[in-house]
Amino acid sequence: MKIYQDEYNRKLEERYKDLDWHAWTAGQYIISAVQKALDPQKAKYPKKPFMKNREAEGSTESEIAAINFNNFVNAFNQSFNK
């Protein structure tokens, strides 16, 4: 019985990690949309899915998150200063 419980827990953990990753990815698209709304001339909404950009550029998820956060802060600060 312990074997089945361990396997169930492993699959559940895998599912939670997958859901967490999807939520993070959705957040990246939301950040891009907000950036575009705050500063439409400077901010760019991705033309391709982030995974396509990552494969092409060799970027890691944390690099993408850092770039998006930096763009968001810049757009927010510019709209705040106006």
KOLNU-615545 format. One record per residue: residue in one letter; residue number from 1; x, y negated, z negated of N, C-alpha, C in turn. Coordinates in Angstrom, 2 decimals, always signed. Atoms other than C-alpha are relative to their C-alpha. Layout:
BEGIN
<atom><r>a</r><k>NUM</k><n_xx>X</n_xx><n_yy>Y</n_yy><n_zz>Z</n_zz><ca_xx>X</ca_xx><ca_yy>Y</ca_yy><ca_zz>Z</ca_zz><c_xx>X</c_xx><c_yy>Y</c_yy><c_zz>Z</c_zz></atom>
...
***
This chain:
BEGIN
<atom><r>m</r><k>1</k><n_xx>+0.82</n_xx><n_yy>+1.20</n_yy><n_zz>+0.00</n_zz><ca_xx>+0.00</ca_xx><ca_yy>+0.00</ca_yy><ca_zz>+0.00</ca_zz><c_xx>+0.87</c_xx><c_yy>-1.26</c_yy><c_zz>+0.00</c_zz></atom>
<atom><r>k</r><k>2</k><n_xx>-0.89</n_xx><n_yy>+1.16</n_yy><n_zz>+0.06</n_zz><ca_xx>+2.89</ca_xx><ca_yy>-2.38</ca_yy><ca_zz>-0.73</ca_zz><c_xx>+0.52</c_xx><c_yy>-0.37</c_yy><c_zz>+1.38</c_zz></atom>
<atom><r>i</r><k>3</k><n_xx>-0.49</n_xx><n_yy>+0.26</n_yy><n_zz>-1.36</n_zz><ca_xx>+4.14</ca_xx><ca_yy>-2.03</ca_yy><ca_zz>+2.85</ca_zz><c_xx>-1.02</c_xx><c_yy>-0.83</c_yy><c_zz>+0.78</c_zz></atom>
<atom><r>y</r><k>4</k><n_xx>+1.04</n_xx><n_yy>+0.74</n_yy><n_zz>-0.70</n_zz><ca_xx>+0.81</ca_xx><ca_yy>-3.26</ca_yy><ca_zz>+4.22</ca_zz><c_xx>-0.13</c_xx><c_yy>-1.42</c_yy><c_zz>-0.54</c_zz></atom>
<atom><r>q</r><k>5</k><n_xx>+0.08</n_xx><n_yy>+1.32</n_yy><n_zz>+0.61</n_zz><ca_xx>+0.72</ca_xx><ca_yy>-6.14</ca_yy><ca_zz>+1.77</ca_zz><c_xx>+1.16</c_xx><c_yy>-0.87</c_yy><c_zz>+0.45</c_zz></atom>
<atom><r>d</r><k>6</k><n_xx>-1.17</n_xx><n_yy>+0.75</n_yy><n_zz>-0.45</n_zz><ca_xx>+4.26</ca_xx><ca_yy>-7.20</ca_yy><ca_zz>+2.69</ca_zz><c_xx>-0.14</c_xx><c_yy>-0.43</c_yy><c_zz>+1.46</c_zz></atom>
<atom><r>e</r><k>7</k><n_xx>+0.20</n_xx><n_yy>+0.31</n_yy><n_zz>-1.42</n_zz><ca_xx>+3.44</ca_xx><ca_yy>-7.05</ca_yy><ca_zz>+6.41</ca_zz><c_xx>-1.06</c_xx><c_yy>-1.09</c_yy><c_zz>+0.17</c_zz></atom>
<atom><r>y</r><k>8</k><n_xx>+1.05</n_xx><n_yy>+1.01</n_yy><n_zz>-0.05</n_zz><ca_xx>+0.25</ca_xx><ca_yy>-9.06</ca_yy><ca_zz>+5.86</ca_zz><c_xx>+0.56</c_xx><c_yy>-1.36</c_yy><c_zz>-0.42</c_zz></atom>
<atom><r>n</r><k>9</k><n_xx>-0.58</n_xx><n_yy>+1.25</n_yy><n_zz>+0.48</n_zz><ca_xx>+2.16</ca_xx><ca_yy>-11.69</ca_yy><ca_zz>+3.88</ca_zz><c_xx>+0.98</c_xx><c_yy>-0.59</c_yy><c_zz>+1.02</c_zz></atom>
<atom><r>r</r><k>10</k><n_xx>-0.95</n_xx><n_yy>+0.47</n_yy><n_zz>-1.00</n_zz><ca_xx>+4.85</ca_xx><ca_yy>-11.89</ca_yy><ca_zz>+6.57</ca_zz><c_xx>-0.75</c_xx><c_yy>-0.64</c_yy><c_zz>+1.18</c_zz></atom>
<atom><r>k</r><k>11</k><n_xx>+0.78</n_xx><n_yy>+0.54</n_yy><n_zz>-1.10</n_zz><ca_xx>+2.25</ca_xx><ca_yy>-12.41</ca_yy><ca_zz>+9.32</ca_zz><c_xx>-0.69</c_xx><c_yy>-1.30</c_yy><c_zz>-0.39</c_zz></atom>
<atom><r>l</r><k>12</k><n_xx>+0.64</n_xx><n_yy>+1.22</n_yy><n_zz>+0.49</n_zz><ca_xx>+0.44</ca_xx><ca_yy>-14.99</ca_yy><ca_zz>+7.21</ca_zz><c_xx>+1.00</c_xx><c_yy>-1.15</c_yy><c_zz>-0.05</c_zz></atom>
<atom><r>e</r><k>13</k><n_xx>-1.06</n_xx><n_yy>+1.01</n_yy><n_zz>+0.05</n_zz><ca_xx>+3.69</ca_xx><ca_yy>-16.88</ca_yy><ca_zz>+6.62</ca_zz><c_xx>+0.36</c_xx><c_yy>-0.47</c_yy><c_zz>+1.41</c_zz></atom>
<atom><r>e</r><k>14</k><n_xx>-0.29</n_xx><n_yy>+0.34</n_yy><n_zz>-1.39</n_zz><ca_xx>+4.42</ca_xx><ca_yy>-16.77</ca_yy><ca_zz>+10.36</ca_zz><c_xx>-1.09</c_xx><c_yy>-0.90</c_yy><c_zz>+0.58</c_zz></atom>
<atom><r>r</r><k>15</k><n_xx>+1.12</n_xx><n_yy>+0.80</n_yy><n_zz>-0.49</n_zz><ca_xx>+0.97</ca_xx><ca_yy>-18.15</ca_yy><ca_zz>+11.11</ca_zz><c_xx>+0.04</c_xx><c_yy>-1.40</c_yy><c_zz>-0.59</c_zz></atom>
<atom><r>y</r><k>16</k><n_xx>-0.10</n_xx><n_yy>+1.32</n_yy><n_zz>+0.64</n_zz><ca_xx>+1.41</ca_xx><ca_yy>-21.00</ca_yy><ca_zz>+8.60</ca_zz><c_xx>+1.11</c_xx><c_yy>-0.82</c_yy><c_zz>+0.63</c_zz></atom>
<atom><r>k</r><k>17</k><n_xx>-1.11</n_xx><n_yy>+0.72</n_yy><n_zz>-0.64</n_zz><ca_xx>+4.75</ca_xx><ca_yy>-21.92</ca_yy><ca_zz>+10.15</ca_zz><c_xx>-0.41</c_xx><c_yy>-0.47</c_yy><c_zz>+1.40</c_zz></atom>
<atom><r>d</r><k>18</k><n_xx>+0.45</n_xx><n_yy>+0.36</n_yy><n_zz>-1.33</n_zz><ca_xx>+3.17</ca_xx><ca_yy>-21.90</ca_yy><ca_zz>+13.60</ca_zz><c_xx>-0.99</c_xx><c_yy>-1.17</c_yy><c_zz>-0.06</c_zz></atom>
<atom><r>l</r><k>19</k><n_xx>+0.95</n_xx><n_yy>+1.09</n_yy><n_zz>+0.17</n_zz><ca_xx>+0.29</ca_xx><ca_yy>-24.11</ca_yy><ca_zz>+12.44</ca_zz><c_xx>+0.69</c_xx><c_yy>-1.30</c_yy><c_zz>-0.40</c_zz></atom>
<atom><r>d</r><k>20</k><n_xx>-0.76</n_xx><n_yy>+1.16</n_yy><n_zz>+0.42</n_zz><ca_xx>+2.73</ca_xx><ca_yy>-26.46</ca_yy><ca_zz>+10.75</ca_zz><c_xx>+0.72</c_xx><c_yy>-0.63</c_yy><c_zz>+1.19</c_zz></atom>
<atom><r>w</r><k>21</k><n_xx>-0.71</n_xx><n_yy>+0.50</n_yy><n_zz>-1.16</n_zz><ca_xx>+4.75</ca_xx><ca_yy>-26.77</ca_yy><ca_zz>+13.95</ca_zz><c_xx>-0.98</c_xx><c_yy>-0.70</c_yy><c_zz>+0.96</c_zz></atom>
<atom><r>h</r><k>22</k><n_xx>+0.99</n_xx><n_yy>+0.62</n_yy><n_zz>-0.88</n_zz><ca_xx>+1.60</ca_xx><ca_yy>-27.50</ca_yy><ca_zz>+15.99</ca_zz><c_xx>-0.49</c_xx><c_yy>-1.33</c_yy><c_zz>-0.57</c_zz></atom>
<atom><r>a</r><k>23</k><n_xx>+0.41</n_xx><n_yy>+1.25</n_yy><n_zz>+0.62</n_zz><ca_xx>+0.53</ca_xx><ca_yy>-30.16</ca_yy><ca_zz>+13.50</ca_zz><c_xx>+1.08</c_xx><c_yy>-1.06</c_yy><c_zz>+0.16</c_zz></atom>
<atom><r>w</r><k>24</k><n_xx>-1.12</n_xx><n_yy>+0.93</n_yy><n_zz>-0.17</n_zz><ca_xx>+3.98</ca_xx><ca_yy>-31.76</ca_yy><ca_zz>+13.69</ca_zz><c_xx>+0.02</c_xx><c_yy>-0.52</c_yy><c_zz>+1.43</c_zz></atom>
<atom><r>t</r><k>25</k><n_xx>-0.01</n_xx><n_yy>+0.40</n_yy><n_zz>-1.40</n_zz><ca_xx>+3.83</ca_xx><ca_yy>-31.78</ca_yy><ca_zz>+17.49</ca_zz><c_xx>-1.15</c_xx><c_yy>-0.96</c_yy><c_zz>+0.29</c_zz></atom>
<atom><r>a</r><k>26</k><n_xx>+1.14</n_xx><n_yy>+0.89</n_yy><n_zz>-0.19</n_zz><ca_xx>+0.36</ca_xx><ca_yy>-33.35</ca_yy><ca_zz>+17.46</ca_zz><c_xx>+0.30</c_xx><c_yy>-1.37</c_yy><c_zz>-0.60</c_zz></atom>
<atom><r>g</r><k>27</k><n_xx>-0.39</n_xx><n_yy>+1.27</n_yy><n_zz>+0.62</n_zz><ca_xx>+1.73</ca_xx><ca_yy>-36.01</ca_yy><ca_zz>+15.11</ca_zz><c_xx>+0.94</c_xx><c_yy>-0.80</c_yy><c_zz>+0.88</c_zz></atom>
<atom><r>q</r><k>28</k><n_xx>-0.91</n_xx><n_yy>+0.70</n_yy><n_zz>-0.90</n_zz><ca_xx>+4.46</ca_xx><ca_yy>-36.83</ca_yy><ca_zz>+17.62</ca_zz><c_xx>-0.76</c_xx><c_yy>-0.69</c_yy><c_zz>+1.12</c_zz></atom>
<atom><r>y</r><k>29</k><n_xx>+0.81</n_xx><n_yy>+0.62</n_yy><n_zz>-1.04</n_zz><ca_xx>+1.85</ca_xx><ca_yy>-37.49</ca_yy><ca_zz>+20.29</ca_zz><c_xx>-0.79</c_xx><c_yy>-1.18</c_yy><c_zz>-0.56</c_zz></atom>
<atom><r>i</r><k>30</k><n_xx>+0.74</n_xx><n_yy>+1.10</n_yy><n_zz>+0.64</n_zz><ca_xx>-0.16</ca_xx><ca_yy>-39.64</ca_yy><ca_zz>+17.87</ca_zz><c_xx>+0.92</c_xx><c_yy>-1.19</c_yy><c_zz>-0.21</c_zz></atom>
<atom><r>i</r><k>31</k><n_xx>-0.96</n_xx><n_yy>+1.09</n_yy><n_zz>+0.19</n_zz><ca_xx>+2.95</ca_xx><ca_yy>-41.67</ca_yy><ca_zz>+17.02</ca_zz><c_xx>+0.25</c_xx><c_yy>-0.71</c_yy><c_zz>+1.33</c_zz></atom>
<atom><r>s</r><k>32</k><n_xx>-0.22</n_xx><n_yy>+0.61</n_yy><n_zz>-1.32</n_zz><ca_xx>+3.59</ca_xx><ca_yy>-42.23</ca_yy><ca_zz>+20.73</ca_zz><c_xx>-1.20</c_xx><c_yy>-0.84</c_yy><c_zz>+0.42</c_zz></atom>
<atom><r>a</r><k>33</k><n_xx>+1.21</n_xx><n_yy>+0.74</n_yy><n_zz>-0.36</n_zz><ca_xx>-0.02</ca_xx><ca_yy>-43.33</ca_yy><ca_zz>+21.26</ca_zz><c_xx>-0.11</c_xx><c_yy>-1.29</c_yy><c_zz>-0.80</c_zz></atom>
<atom><r>v</r><k>34</k><n_xx>+0.05</n_xx><n_yy>+1.20</n_yy><n_zz>+0.84</n_zz><ca_xx>+0.14</ca_xx><ca_yy>-45.78</ca_yy><ca_zz>+18.34</ca_zz><c_xx>+1.05</c_xx><c_yy>-1.00</c_yy><c_zz>+0.46</c_zz></atom>
<atom><r>q</r><k>35</k><n_xx>-1.05</n_xx><n_yy>+0.89</n_yy><n_zz>-0.50</n_zz><ca_xx>+3.43</ca_xx><ca_yy>-47.18</ca_yy><ca_zz>+19.62</ca_zz><c_xx>-0.46</c_xx><c_yy>-0.70</c_yy><c_zz>+1.27</c_zz></atom>
<atom><r>k</r><k>36</k><n_xx>+0.49</n_xx><n_yy>+0.57</n_yy><n_zz>-1.25</n_zz><ca_xx>+1.87</ca_xx><ca_yy>-47.70</ca_yy><ca_zz>+23.04</ca_zz><c_xx>-1.09</c_xx><c_yy>-1.03</c_yy><c_zz>-0.26</c_zz></atom>
<atom><r>a</r><k>37</k><n_xx>+1.06</n_xx><n_yy>+0.94</n_yy><n_zz>+0.33</n_zz><ca_xx>-1.12</ca_xx><ca_yy>-49.44</ca_yy><ca_zz>+21.45</ca_zz><c_xx>+0.56</c_xx><c_yy>-1.28</c_yy><c_zz>-0.62</c_zz></atom>
<atom><r>l</r><k>38</k><n_xx>-0.57</n_xx><n_yy>+1.18</n_yy><n_zz>+0.65</n_zz><ca_xx>+1.06</ca_xx><ca_yy>-51.78</ca_yy><ca_zz>+19.37</ca_zz><c_xx>+0.85</c_xx><c_yy>-0.84</c_yy><c_zz>+0.95</c_zz></atom>
<atom><r>d</r><k>39</k><n_xx>-0.87</n_xx><n_yy>+0.73</n_yy><n_zz>-0.94</n_zz><ca_xx>+3.50</ca_xx><ca_yy>-52.70</ca_yy><ca_zz>+22.13</ca_zz><c_xx>-0.03</c_xx><c_yy>+0.71</c_yy><c_zz>+1.35</c_zz></atom>
<atom><r>p</r><k>40</k><n_xx>+0.18</n_xx><n_yy>-0.74</n_yy><n_zz>-1.25</n_zz><ca_xx>+2.25</ca_xx><ca_yy>-51.52</ca_yy><ca_zz>+25.53</ca_zz><c_xx>+1.12</c_xx><c_yy>-0.20</c_yy><c_zz>+1.02</c_zz></atom>
<atom><r>q</r><k>41</k><n_xx>-1.04</n_xx><n_yy>+0.25</n_yy><n_zz>-1.00</n_zz><ca_xx>+5.10</ca_xx><ca_yy>-53.08</ca_yy><ca_zz>+27.49</ca_zz><c_xx>+1.29</c_xx><c_yy>+0.74</c_yy><c_zz>-0.30</c_zz></atom>
<atom><r>k</r><k>42</k><n_xx>-1.26</n_xx><n_yy>-0.65</n_yy><n_zz>+0.37</n_zz><ca_xx>+7.97</ca_xx><ca_yy>-51.51</ca_yy><ca_zz>+25.56</ca_zz><c_xx>-0.14</c_xx><c_yy>+1.50</c_yy><c_zz>-0.26</c_zz></atom>
<atom><r>a</r><k>43</k><n_xx>+0.16</n_xx><n_yy>-1.40</n_yy><n_zz>+0.39</n_zz><ca_xx>+6.63</ca_xx><ca_yy>-48.24</ca_yy><ca_zz>+24.22</ca_zz><c_xx>-0.47</c_xx><c_yy>+0.82</c_yy><c_zz>+1.20</c_zz></atom>
<atom><r>k</r><k>44</k><n_xx>+0.37</n_xx><n_yy>-0.89</n_yy><n_zz>-1.10</n_zz><ca_xx>+6.24</ca_xx><ca_yy>-45.28</ca_yy><ca_zz>+26.54</ca_zz><c_xx>-0.62</c_xx><c_yy>+1.26</c_yy><c_zz>-0.58</c_zz></atom>
<atom><r>y</r><k>45</k><n_xx>+0.60</n_xx><n_yy>-1.28</n_yy><n_zz>+0.36</n_zz><ca_xx>+3.90</ca_xx><ca_yy>-42.35</ca_yy><ca_zz>+26.17</ca_zz><c_xx>+0.69</c_xx><c_yy>+1.06</c_yy><c_zz>+0.85</c_zz></atom>
<atom><r>p</r><k>46</k><n_xx>-0.75</n_xx><n_yy>-1.02</n_yy><n_zz>-0.76</n_zz><ca_xx>+5.66</ca_xx><ca_yy>-39.13</ca_yy><ca_zz>+27.20</ca_zz><c_xx>-0.76</c_xx><c_yy>+0.47</c_yy><c_zz>+1.24</c_zz></atom>
<atom><r>k</r><k>47</k><n_xx>+0.59</n_xx><n_yy>-0.49</n_yy><n_zz>-1.25</n_zz><ca_xx>+5.04</ca_xx><ca_yy>-38.07</ca_yy><ca_zz>+30.79</ca_zz><c_xx>-0.07</c_xx><c_yy>+1.52</c_yy><c_zz>+0.01</c_zz></atom>
<atom><r>k</r><k>48</k><n_xx>-0.03</n_xx><n_yy>-1.46</n_yy><n_zz>+0.09</n_zz><ca_xx>+5.90</ca_xx><ca_yy>-34.46</ca_yy><ca_zz>+29.97</ca_zz><c_xx>-0.15</c_xx><c_yy>+0.39</c_yy><c_zz>-1.46</c_zz></atom>
<atom><r>p</r><k>49</k><n_xx>+0.05</n_xx><n_yy>-0.46</n_yy><n_zz>+1.40</n_zz><ca_xx>+5.27</ca_xx><ca_yy>-32.39</ca_yy><ca_zz>+26.84</ca_zz><c_xx>+1.38</c_xx><c_yy>-0.08</c_yy><c_zz>-0.65</c_zz></atom>
<atom><r>f</r><k>50</k><n_xx>-1.27</n_xx><n_yy>+0.12</n_yy><n_zz>+0.71</n_zz><ca_xx>+7.95</ca_xx><ca_yy>-32.79</ca_yy><ca_zz>+24.19</ca_zz><c_xx>+0.90</c_xx><c_yy>+1.21</c_yy><c_zz>+0.20</c_zz></atom>
<atom><r>m</r><k>51</k><n_xx>-0.83</n_xx><n_yy>-1.19</n_yy><n_zz>-0.19</n_zz><ca_xx>+9.09</ca_xx><ca_yy>-29.21</ca_yy><ca_zz>+24.65</ca_zz><c_xx>+0.71</c_xx><c_yy>-0.04</c_yy><c_zz>+1.34</c_zz></atom>
<atom><r>k</r><k>52</k><n_xx>-0.65</n_xx><n_yy>+0.14</n_yy><n_zz>-1.31</n_zz><ca_xx>+9.82</ca_xx><ca_yy>-29.92</ca_yy><ca_zz>+28.33</ca_zz><c_xx>+1.16</c_xx><c_yy>-0.99</c_yy><c_zz>-0.10</c_zz></atom>
<atom><r>n</r><k>53</k><n_xx>-1.07</n_xx><n_yy>+0.99</n_yy><n_zz>+0.18</n_zz><ca_xx>+11.83</ca_xx><ca_yy>-33.00</ca_yy><ca_zz>+27.35</ca_zz><c_xx>+1.16</c_xx><c_yy>+0.60</c_yy><c_zz>-0.78</c_zz></atom>
<atom><r>r</r><k>54</k><n_xx>-1.04</n_xx><n_yy>-0.59</n_yy><n_zz>+0.83</n_zz><ca_xx>+13.71</ca_xx><ca_yy>-31.03</ca_yy><ca_zz>+24.72</ca_zz><c_xx>+0.84</c_xx><c_yy>+0.99</c_yy><c_zz>+0.80</c_zz></atom>
<atom><r>e</r><k>55</k><n_xx>-0.74</n_xx><n_yy>-0.96</n_yy><n_zz>-0.81</n_zz><ca_xx>+14.65</ca_xx><ca_yy>-28.28</ca_yy><ca_zz>+27.16</ca_zz><c_xx>+0.90</c_xx><c_yy>-0.71</c_yy><c_zz>+1.00</c_zz></atom>
<atom><r>a</r><k>56</k><n_xx>-0.78</n_xx><n_yy>+0.72</n_yy><n_zz>-1.00</n_zz><ca_xx>+15.84</ca_xx><ca_yy>-30.80</ca_yy><ca_zz>+29.72</ca_zz><c_xx>+1.17</c_xx><c_yy>-0.73</c_yy><c_zz>-0.62</c_zz></atom>
<atom><r>e</r><k>57</k><n_xx>-1.04</n_xx><n_yy>+0.82</n_yy><n_zz>+0.63</n_zz><ca_xx>+17.83</ca_xx><ca_yy>-32.94</ca_yy><ca_zz>+27.31</ca_zz><c_xx>+0.84</c_xx><c_yy>+0.77</c_yy><c_zz>-1.01</c_zz></atom>
<atom><r>g</r><k>58</k><n_xx>-0.71</n_xx><n_yy>-0.75</n_yy><n_zz>+1.02</n_zz><ca_xx>+18.91</ca_xx><ca_yy>-30.29</ca_yy><ca_zz>+24.85</ca_zz><c_xx>-0.16</c_xx><c_yy>-0.61</c_yy><c_zz>-1.38</c_zz></atom>
<atom><r>s</r><k>59</k><n_xx>+0.23</n_xx><n_yy>+0.66</n_yy><n_zz>+1.28</n_zz><ca_xx>+17.48</ca_xx><ca_yy>-32.35</ca_yy><ca_zz>+21.99</ca_zz><c_xx>-0.60</c_xx><c_yy>+0.97</c_yy><c_zz>-1.00</c_zz></atom>
<atom><r>t</r><k>60</k><n_xx>+0.63</n_xx><n_yy>-0.79</n_yy><n_zz>+1.04</n_zz><ca_xx>+16.45</ca_xx><ca_yy>-30.87</ca_yy><ca_zz>+18.70</ca_zz><c_xx>-1.26</c_xx><c_yy>-0.71</c_yy><c_zz>-0.46</c_zz></atom>
<atom><r>e</r><k>61</k><n_xx>+1.25</n_xx><n_yy>+0.60</n_yy><n_zz>+0.49</n_zz><ca_xx>+13.10</ca_xx><ca_yy>-31.47</ca_yy><ca_zz>+17.03</ca_zz><c_xx>+0.28</c_xx><c_yy>-1.20</c_yy><c_zz>-0.89</c_zz></atom>
<atom><r>s</r><k>62</k><n_xx>-0.30</n_xx><n_yy>+1.11</n_yy><n_zz>+0.90</n_zz><ca_xx>+14.71</ca_xx><ca_yy>-33.71</ca_yy><ca_zz>+14.42</ca_zz><c_xx>+0.48</c_xx><c_yy>-1.22</c_yy><c_zz>+0.78</c_zz></atom>
<atom><r>e</r><k>63</k><n_xx>-0.42</n_xx><n_yy>+1.13</n_yy><n_zz>-0.82</n_zz><ca_xx>+16.32</ca_xx><ca_yy>-35.84</ca_yy><ca_zz>+17.13</ca_zz><c_xx>-1.21</c_xx><c_yy>-0.68</c_yy><c_zz>+0.64</c_zz></atom>
<atom><r>i</r><k>64</k><n_xx>+1.22</n_xx><n_yy>+0.55</n_yy><n_zz>-0.59</n_zz><ca_xx>+12.95</ca_xx><ca_yy>-36.27</ca_yy><ca_zz>+18.84</ca_zz><c_xx>-0.77</c_xx><c_yy>-0.79</c_yy><c_zz>-1.05</c_zz></atom>
<atom><r>a</r><k>65</k><n_xx>+0.71</n_xx><n_yy>+0.69</n_yy><n_zz>+1.09</n_zz><ca_xx>+11.35</ca_xx><ca_yy>-37.20</ca_yy><ca_zz>+15.52</ca_zz><c_xx>+0.70</c_xx><c_yy>-1.30</c_yy><c_zz>-0.36</c_zz></atom>
<atom><r>a</r><k>66</k><n_xx>-0.75</n_xx><n_yy>+1.21</n_yy><n_zz>+0.33</n_zz><ca_xx>+14.11</ca_xx><ca_yy>-39.72</ca_yy><ca_zz>+14.79</ca_zz><c_xx>-0.19</c_xx><c_yy>-1.07</c_yy><c_zz>+1.07</c_zz></atom>
<atom><r>i</r><k>67</k><n_xx>+0.19</n_xx><n_yy>+0.95</n_yy><n_zz>-1.10</n_zz><ca_xx>+13.76</ca_xx><ca_yy>-41.35</ca_yy><ca_zz>+18.21</ca_zz><c_xx>-1.41</c_xx><c_yy>-0.58</c_yy><c_zz>-0.05</c_zz></atom>
<atom><r>n</r><k>68</k><n_xx>+1.38</n_xx><n_yy>+0.47</n_yy><n_zz>+0.07</n_zz><ca_xx>+9.97</ca_xx><ca_yy>-41.54</ca_yy><ca_zz>+17.91</ca_zz><c_xx>-0.23</c_xx><c_yy>-0.91</c_yy><c_zz>-1.19</c_zz></atom>
<atom><r>f</r><k>69</k><n_xx>+0.16</n_xx><n_yy>+0.85</n_yy><n_zz>+1.17</n_zz><ca_xx>+10.16</ca_xx><ca_yy>-42.97</ca_yy><ca_zz>+14.41</ca_zz><c_xx>+0.65</c_xx><c_yy>-1.35</c_yy><c_zz>+0.23</c_zz></atom>
<atom><r>n</r><k>70</k><n_xx>-0.69</n_xx><n_yy>+1.26</n_yy><n_zz>-0.30</n_zz><ca_xx>+12.67</ca_xx><ca_yy>-45.58</ca_yy><ca_zz>+15.54</ca_zz><c_xx>-0.83</c_xx><c_yy>-0.85</c_yy><c_zz>+0.95</c_zz></atom>
<atom><r>n</r><k>71</k><n_xx>+0.86</n_xx><n_yy>+0.74</n_yy><n_zz>-0.92</n_zz><ca_xx>+10.40</ca_xx><ca_yy>-46.57</ca_yy><ca_zz>+18.44</ca_zz><c_xx>-1.22</c_xx><c_yy>-0.55</c_yy><c_zz>-0.71</c_zz></atom>
<atom><r>f</r><k>72</k><n_xx>+1.16</n_xx><n_yy>+0.45</n_yy><n_zz>+0.75</n_zz><ca_xx>+7.44</ca_xx><ca_yy>-46.77</ca_yy><ca_zz>+16.09</ca_zz><c_xx>+0.34</c_xx><c_yy>-1.20</c_yy><c_zz>-0.88</c_zz></atom>
<atom><r>v</r><k>73</k><n_xx>-0.40</n_xx><n_yy>+1.10</n_yy><n_zz>+0.89</n_zz><ca_xx>+9.28</ca_xx><ca_yy>-49.00</ca_yy><ca_zz>+13.61</ca_zz><c_xx>+0.25</c_xx><c_yy>-1.27</c_yy><c_zz>+0.81</c_zz></atom>
<atom><r>n</r><k>74</k><n_xx>-0.28</n_xx><n_yy>+1.17</n_yy><n_zz>-0.84</n_zz><ca_xx>+10.48</ca_xx><ca_yy>-51.31</ca_yy><ca_zz>+16.38</ca_zz><c_xx>-1.28</c_xx><c_yy>-0.62</c_yy><c_zz>+0.51</c_zz></atom>
<atom><r>a</r><k>75</k><n_xx>+1.27</n_xx><n_yy>+0.51</n_yy><n_zz>-0.50</n_zz><ca_xx>+7.00</ca_xx><ca_yy>-51.63</ca_yy><ca_zz>+17.87</ca_zz><c_xx>-0.81</c_xx><c_yy>-0.64</c_yy><c_zz>-1.13</c_zz></atom>
<atom><r>f</r><k>76</k><n_xx>+0.73</n_xx><n_yy>+0.55</n_yy><n_zz>+1.14</n_zz><ca_xx>+5.46</ca_xx><ca_yy>-52.21</ca_yy><ca_zz>+14.44</ca_zz><c_xx>+0.58</c_xx><c_yy>-1.34</c_yy><c_zz>-0.42</c_zz></atom>
<atom><r>n</r><k>77</k><n_xx>-0.64</n_xx><n_yy>+1.25</n_yy><n_zz>+0.41</n_zz><ca_xx>+8.01</ca_xx><ca_yy>-54.86</ca_yy><ca_zz>+13.51</ca_zz><c_xx>-0.25</c_xx><c_yy>-1.12</c_yy><c_zz>+1.00</c_zz></atom>
<atom><r>q</r><k>78</k><n_xx>+0.27</n_xx><n_yy>+1.03</n_yy><n_zz>-1.01</n_zz><ca_xx>+7.50</ca_xx><ca_yy>-56.70</ca_yy><ca_zz>+16.79</ca_zz><c_xx>-1.43</c_xx><c_yy>-0.49</c_yy><c_zz>-0.08</c_zz></atom>
<atom><r>s</r><k>79</k><n_xx>+1.39</n_xx><n_yy>+0.43</n_yy><n_zz>+0.11</n_zz><ca_xx>+3.73</ca_xx><ca_yy>-56.72</ca_yy><ca_zz>+16.40</ca_zz><c_xx>-0.23</c_xx><c_yy>-0.76</c_yy><c_zz>-1.30</c_zz></atom>
<atom><r>f</r><k>80</k><n_xx>+0.14</n_xx><n_yy>+0.68</n_yy><n_zz>+1.29</n_zz><ca_xx>+4.11</ca_xx><ca_yy>-57.80</ca_yy><ca_zz>+12.76</ca_zz><c_xx>+0.55</c_xx><c_yy>-1.42</c_yy><c_zz>+0.09</c_zz></atom>
<atom><r>n</r><k>81</k><n_xx>-0.62</n_xx><n_yy>+1.31</n_yy><n_zz>-0.12</n_zz><ca_xx>+6.36</ca_xx><ca_yy>-60.72</ca_yy><ca_zz>+13.73</ca_zz><c_xx>-0.82</c_xx><c_yy>-0.96</c_yy><c_zz>+0.84</c_zz></atom>
<atom><r>k</r><k>82</k><n_xx>+0.80</n_xx><n_yy>+0.87</n_yy><n_zz>-0.86</n_zz><ca_xx>+3.85</ca_xx><ca_yy>-62.03</ca_yy><ca_zz>+16.30</ca_zz><c_xx>-1.08</c_xx><c_yy>-0.65</c_yy><c_zz>-0.77</c_zz></atom>
***
